[in-house]
Amino acid sequence: MGASAPVQVTVQTLAPVAVLTSPSSGASFTLPTNITIVATASGAATITNVEFYAGAALIGNDTTALTASLGQILPPRRMH
C-alpha cells in the first residue's frame, strides 16, 4: 500500500452572533424609566461576555449566561 494523496483542509471560525430579544423592535417608552435589554448569544466557541452599547458608548455587559440582560436608564430615543 502506498501513501494517500495530500488533502487540503480549510477551517473556518464563525463569528459569534448576538440577537436582541427584548425590547422588541419599534418599542417606545415614557422616560425616565428602567429598560431591561435582553440578548441571546451563540457561536462556535464558548461565549463568555455580552456587551451592550448605546451608539459607541458601552452601557453594560453580562458574563453570567448565554442569555444576557441589562437594566439601564437610556436617554430618549427610538429603539431599532
C-alpha positions, 0 to 999 in steps of 0.5 A: 500500500502506498501513501494517500494523496495530500488533502487540503483542509480549510477551517473556518471560525464563525463569528459569534452572533448576538440577537436582541430579544427584548425590547422588541423592535419599534418599542417606545417608552415614557422616560425616565424609566428602567429598560431591561435589554435582553440578548441571546448569544451563540457561536462556535466557541464558548461565549463568555461576555455580552456587551451592550452599547448605546451608539459607541458608548458601552452601557453594560455587559453580562458574563453570567449566561448565554442569555444576557440582560441589562437594566439601564436608564437610556436617554430618549430615543427610538429603539431599532 
